[in-house]
Amino acid sequence: MYEVLSKLSFICAFADDCLYIKCENRKITLLVLVYVDNIAVAGPDGYQIISFKNTLSKNFEITDLGELKFMLSILVTHDQAN
């Protein structure tokens, strides 16, 4: 996984080696959290997320479970209005 993320210009976060960050023009464009066989993807642009998932599916067999609800037994809530 690390090799694929590196090729896609992601860098590993200093504080957490499970978090990968992609920046363009000094702005964060994608955040990817990887834990064993679970991946959470977040970013301000839906197109970038879809493009990343399509690229990832060319390298790995993936199942897209849609909007994140739970990760590592943590309930995730969304407040898209804010």
C-alpha positions as CSV (number, residue, x, y, z in Angstrom):
1,M,0.0,0.0,0.0
2,Y,2.8,2.4,0.9
3,E,4.4,2.0,-2.5
4,V,1.1,2.9,-4.3
5,L,0.5,5.9,-2.1
6,S,4.0,7.1,-2.6
7,K,3.6,6.9,-6.4
8,L,0.5,9.0,-6.0
9,S,2.5,11.7,-4.1
10,F,1.1,11.0,-0.7
11,I,3.4,11.6,2.3
12,C,3.1,9.8,5.6
13,A,2.1,12.0,8.5
14,F,4.7,12.6,11.1
15,A,2.4,12.1,14.1
16,D,0.7,8.9,12.8
17,D,2.1,6.4,10.4
18,C,-1.4,5.3,9.4
19,L,-2.3,8.7,8.0
20,Y,-1.2,9.7,4.5
21,I,-1.6,13.2,3.1
22,K,-1.7,14.5,-0.4
23,C,-1.1,18.3,-0.9
24,E,-1.2,20.4,-4.1
25,N,-0.3,24.1,-4.1
26,R,0.3,23.9,-0.3
27,K,-3.3,22.8,0.3
28,I,-4.4,19.4,1.5
29,T,-6.3,17.6,-1.3
30,L,-6.8,14.1,0.3
31,L,-6.4,12.4,3.6
32,V,-6.1,8.6,3.7
33,L,-6.2,6.7,6.9
34,V,-5.0,3.0,6.6
35,Y,-5.4,0.4,9.2
36,V,-4.8,-3.2,8.2
37,D,-7.4,-3.7,5.5
38,N,-9.6,-0.7,6.3
39,I,-9.1,2.6,4.5
40,A,-10.9,5.9,5.1
41,V,-10.6,8.7,2.5
42,A,-11.5,12.3,3.1
43,G,-11.0,15.5,1.2
44,P,-12.7,18.8,0.1
45,D,-13.3,17.6,-3.5
46,G,-15.5,14.6,-4.3
47,Y,-13.9,14.2,-7.7
48,Q,-10.5,13.7,-6.1
49,I,-11.9,11.0,-3.8
50,I,-13.6,9.2,-6.7
51,S,-10.4,9.4,-8.8
52,F,-8.3,8.1,-5.9
53,K,-10.7,5.1,-5.4
54,N,-10.6,4.3,-9.1
55,T,-6.8,4.4,-9.1
56,L,-6.7,2.2,-6.0
57,S,-9.1,-0.3,-7.5
58,K,-6.6,-0.8,-10.4
59,N,-3.9,-1.9,-7.9
60,F,-6.0,-3.8,-5.3
61,E,-9.3,-5.5,-5.0
62,I,-11.5,-3.1,-3.0
63,T,-15.0,-2.8,-1.8
64,D,-16.5,0.7,-1.5
65,L,-18.8,0.7,1.5
66,G,-19.9,4.3,0.9
67,E,-20.0,7.1,3.5
68,L,-17.9,6.2,6.6
69,K,-20.1,5.2,9.5
70,F,-17.7,3.3,11.8
71,M,-14.0,2.8,11.8
72,L,-12.2,0.8,14.5
73,S,-15.4,0.7,16.5
74,I,-15.7,4.5,16.5
75,L,-19.0,6.0,15.3
76,V,-18.4,8.7,12.7
77,T,-20.9,11.5,12.3
78,H,-21.0,14.0,9.5
79,D,-22.0,17.7,9.6
80,Q,-21.6,18.7,6.0
81,A,-23.5,22.0,6.5
82,N,-20.5,23.3,8.5
